[in-house]
Amino acid sequence: MRTLDDQTARQIAAAGDRIYLDRVSAEEKAKHEGEFVAIDPDSGRYAFGRTLGEAATALSRGGQVPVPRLRLVGQTLRVMHA
């Protein structure tokens, strides 16, 4: 299991968010509203799913993604940790 430091986690999140904002079309976002998207911050590939696991599994079908960016389509989801 890979452990990420805060800086690396923030970099992955920022790269994934840029891909989400720049490459995922408004039509795709509307079609998948309320679903999850898994984004490979290195390749720019992404996949949708009704659950986090479904989105991550769909993304991994195109090749292993060490640490995908996962987010809820159409909403901002913030996860805080101690």
C-alpha positions as CSV (number, residue, x, y, z in Angstrom):
1,M,0.0,0.0,0.0
2,R,1.4,3.4,-1.0
3,T,1.4,6.2,1.5
4,L,1.3,9.8,0.2
5,D,2.7,12.8,1.9
6,D,0.5,15.9,1.9
7,Q,2.4,17.7,-0.8
8,T,2.2,14.7,-3.2
9,A,-1.6,14.3,-2.4
10,R,-2.2,17.9,-3.2
11,Q,-0.3,17.7,-6.5
12,I,-2.3,14.7,-7.6
13,A,-5.5,16.4,-6.6
14,A,-4.6,19.6,-8.5
15,A,-3.5,17.7,-11.6
16,G,-6.7,15.7,-11.6
17,D,-8.9,18.8,-11.0
18,R,-7.2,20.5,-14.0
19,I,-8.0,17.6,-16.2
20,Y,-11.6,17.5,-14.9
21,L,-12.1,21.2,-15.6
22,D,-10.2,21.3,-18.9
23,R,-11.0,18.0,-20.6
24,V,-14.3,16.7,-19.3
25,S,-17.0,18.3,-21.4
26,A,-20.0,20.0,-20.0
27,E,-22.1,17.4,-21.7
28,E,-20.3,14.6,-20.0
29,K,-20.6,16.3,-16.6
30,A,-24.3,16.8,-17.1
31,K,-24.8,13.2,-18.2
32,H,-22.9,11.8,-15.2
33,E,-24.1,14.3,-12.6
34,G,-24.0,12.7,-9.1
35,E,-21.7,9.9,-10.2
36,F,-18.0,9.6,-9.6
37,V,-15.1,10.2,-11.9
38,A,-11.7,8.6,-11.6
39,I,-8.9,10.5,-13.3
40,D,-5.3,9.4,-14.1
41,P,-3.3,12.6,-13.4
42,D,-0.4,11.3,-15.5
43,S,-2.2,10.3,-18.7
44,G,-5.3,12.4,-18.5
45,R,-7.6,9.3,-18.9
46,Y,-10.8,9.3,-16.9
47,A,-13.8,7.0,-16.3
48,F,-17.2,7.4,-14.6
49,G,-19.0,5.1,-12.2
50,R,-22.0,5.1,-9.8
51,T,-19.6,4.4,-7.0
52,L,-15.9,5.3,-6.3
53,G,-15.0,1.7,-6.8
54,E,-16.8,1.4,-10.1
55,A,-15.1,4.5,-11.4
56,A,-11.7,3.3,-10.3
57,T,-12.3,-0.1,-11.8
58,A,-13.4,1.3,-15.1
59,L,-10.3,3.5,-15.2
60,S,-8.0,0.6,-14.4
61,R,-9.3,-1.3,-17.4
62,G,-7.2,1.0,-19.6
63,G,-4.0,0.3,-17.6
64,Q,-2.9,0.4,-13.9
65,V,-3.2,3.8,-12.3
66,P,-1.1,4.0,-9.1
67,V,-3.0,6.9,-7.5
68,P,-6.1,8.2,-9.3
69,R,-7.9,11.4,-8.5
70,L,-11.5,10.5,-7.5
71,R,-14.2,13.1,-7.3
72,L,-18.0,13.5,-7.4
73,V,-19.2,14.9,-10.7
74,G,-20.9,18.3,-10.5
75,Q,-20.1,18.9,-6.8
76,T,-17.1,19.7,-4.7
77,L,-16.3,16.9,-2.2
78,R,-13.7,17.7,0.4
79,V,-12.3,15.0,2.6
80,M,-10.5,16.2,5.8
81,H,-8.2,14.0,7.8
82,A,-6.5,14.4,11.1
